[in-house]
Structure formats: C-alpha cells, structure tokens
Amino acid sequence: MFRVLDPAVDPDAPGSPVLTAGSLISASREQLIVACAQEHIGVQLTIEEWDDAPPPFSDGYEDEAKCVLYLRGKLSVDMGAAGRAVESIRLSGGVGDYGARVYTRNRAASVQRYEELFQLHADPLGDEFQQARRRLEGLEQYLLQLWRES
C-alpha cells in the first residue's frame, strides 16, 4: 500500500483512513491510502495534476476509485516502513479541496506472475529467482489524477 497526503499530515494520526478487505482505496479528509495487490514487487505510480476534472477513460485500466482530499498546496507519497517515495511536490492549484481519481492496471497479473516464480524457480533467495522478480517491477501500475475542486 501507499499513502497520498499533504506533507504536513501525520499518516498515523487519529482519524487516518483504514483499508478494508477488497477495497482499492480508503480516504480521510487529508489522506488517501491505495491498496496494492501484492507487497513484494515495486509498483509504478504516475501522478497528474489537471486544471479541471479530466474526462474519465479506461485505456487498459481495470479499476477506478475516487475521493476528495484537502491539500495545502503540496503532495507526498508515503510507503509506510519503506519511507516516502515523494517528499513534497508543489501543486499548481494551491491550497484547497482536490478531486482525486485512482486507476489501476495489471493488479491480478502481477500477483499471478509473482506466484508463478515460485513454480519456476525453487529457491527464492537464488539469483535466478531475484532476477525474474526484478523483471516484474512496475508491472502493477497506478494512475493518480488530481484537480482543484471549484
């Protein structure tokens, strides 16, 4: 999982969102948690800021979720124990409510291919397994679109 939040927000503060089984996202006023399908392979995240709400599209994305976040003109992406992937990006929309839409692609394929590695390469600590695992990095993809709500 990863969190999208204002850099000033404590991700573990009371009232923080909690993921429920089977949900793609969970959101509170100031942060959004995105549930990845697996936790052993790095995912790809693309963040887009739009001037207005972008038109919905599929373009090969399998799932969509949306919410509204209050941001103070900056954005961070927190990966929990692994730290912050993005410390602080300035948003051109400034302070206020932002519409947020999350799209996903290759979630099931990522899980399936990772499980197949165990059938093909018996030693998960071996070089062959690790090289095959690294080739799966970024297969699971997320697109986050943000826009300032009017």
C-alpha positions in Angstrom: 0.0 0.0 0.0 1.0 3.6 -0.3 -0.5 6.8 1.0 -1.0 10.1 -0.8 -1.2 13.0 1.6 -0.2 16.6 2.5 3.4 16.5 3.7 2.3 18.2 7.0 -0.1 15.4 7.8 0.9 12.6 10.2 -0.1 9.4 8.3 -0.8 7.6 11.6 -2.7 10.4 13.3 -6.1 9.5 14.8 -8.8 9.5 12.2 -6.5 8.2 9.5 -8.1 6.0 6.9 -8.1 2.2 7.3 -8.2 -0.2 4.4 -10.9 -2.7 4.4 -10.6 -6.1 2.6 -11.2 -5.9 -1.1 -11.2 -2.1 -1.3 -8.9 -0.2 -3.7 -8.7 3.0 -1.7 -9.7 4.4 1.7 -9.7 8.1 2.3 -10.0 10.7 5.0 -10.1 14.4 4.7 -6.3 14.8 4.2 -5.0 11.4 3.0 -5.7 8.6 0.7 -4.5 5.0 1.1 -4.2 2.9 -2.1 -4.1 -0.9 -1.6 -1.6 -2.7 -3.8 -2.4 -6.2 -4.9 0.9 -7.6 -3.6 3.7 -6.3 -1.4 6.8 -8.0 -2.8 7.3 -6.2 -6.1 7.6 -2.4 -6.7 4.7 -0.7 -8.4 4.6 2.1 -10.9 2.7 5.3 -9.9 2.0 8.2 -12.2 0.7 11.4 -10.8 -1.1 14.0 -13.0 -2.4 17.4 -11.9 -5.2 18.8 -14.1 -6.7 22.3 -14.2 -10.2 20.8 -14.2 -11.7 17.3 -13.8 -10.2 15.1 -16.5 -12.7 13.1 -18.6 -13.0 9.5 -17.3 -11.2 6.9 -19.5 -10.2 3.3 -19.4 -7.1 3.0 -21.7 -6.5 -0.5 -20.4 -7.0 0.4 -16.7 -9.0 -2.2 -14.9 -10.4 -0.4 -11.8 -11.2 3.1 -10.7 -11.8 4.8 -7.4 -12.3 8.5 -6.5 -12.4 10.8 -3.5 -11.8 14.4 -2.4 -8.7 15.4 -0.5 -7.8 18.6 1.3 -4.2 19.6 0.4 -2.2 22.6 1.5 -0.6 23.1 -1.9 1.8 20.2 -1.6 1.7 16.4 -2.0 3.7 13.5 -0.6 3.6 9.7 -1.3 4.4 7.6 1.8 5.2 3.9 1.6 5.0 3.2 5.3 8.1 1.4 6.7 9.9 2.0 3.4 9.7 5.8 3.8 8.5 8.5 1.4 8.8 7.9 -2.3 7.9 11.6 -2.8 8.7 14.0 -0.1 6.9 17.1 -1.2 5.6 18.1 -4.7 4.2 21.6 -5.1 0.7 21.7 -6.6 -0.1 24.5 -9.0 -3.7 24.5 -7.7 -2.6 25.8 -4.3 -4.5 25.1 -1.1 -7.9 23.6 -1.1 -10.0 20.6 -2.0 -8.8 18.3 -4.8 -10.7 15.7 -6.7 -8.7 12.5 -6.8 -9.2 9.6 -9.2 -7.1 6.4 -9.0 -6.9 4.0 -11.9 -5.1 0.6 -11.7 -3.7 -1.8 -14.3 -2.2 -5.3 -14.0 -3.0 -6.0 -10.4 -4.1 -9.6 -10.9 -1.4 -10.2 -13.5 1.3 -9.0 -11.0 0.0 -11.4 -8.3 -0.2 -14.3 -10.7 3.2 -13.8 -12.2 4.8 -13.5 -8.8 3.2 -16.8 -7.7 4.5 -18.4 -10.9 8.0 -17.5 -10.0 7.9 -20.0 -7.1 6.9 -22.8 -9.5 9.7 -21.9 -12.0 12.5 -21.1 -9.6 12.5 -23.2 -6.5 15.0 -21.1 -4.4 13.5 -17.6 -3.7 16.9 -16.5 -2.4 18.7 -17.6 -5.6 20.0 -15.2 -8.3 17.7 -16.6 -11.0 14.6 -16.0 -8.9 15.7 -12.5 -7.9 16.4 -11.5 -11.5 13.0 -12.8 -12.5 11.4 -10.9 -9.6 13.1 -7.7 -10.7 11.7 -8.0 -14.2 8.2 -7.8 -12.6 9.0 -4.4 -11.0 6.4 -1.8 -12.3 4.1 -4.3 -13.8 1.4 -3.3 -11.3 0.5 0.3 -12.3 -1.4 3.2 -10.8 -2.5 6.5 -12.2 -3.5 9.3 -9.8 -5.2 12.3 -11.3 -5.7 15.4 -9.2 -7.6 18.6 -9.9 -8.7 21.5 -7.8 -12.4 21.3 -7.0 -14.2 24.6 -7.7 
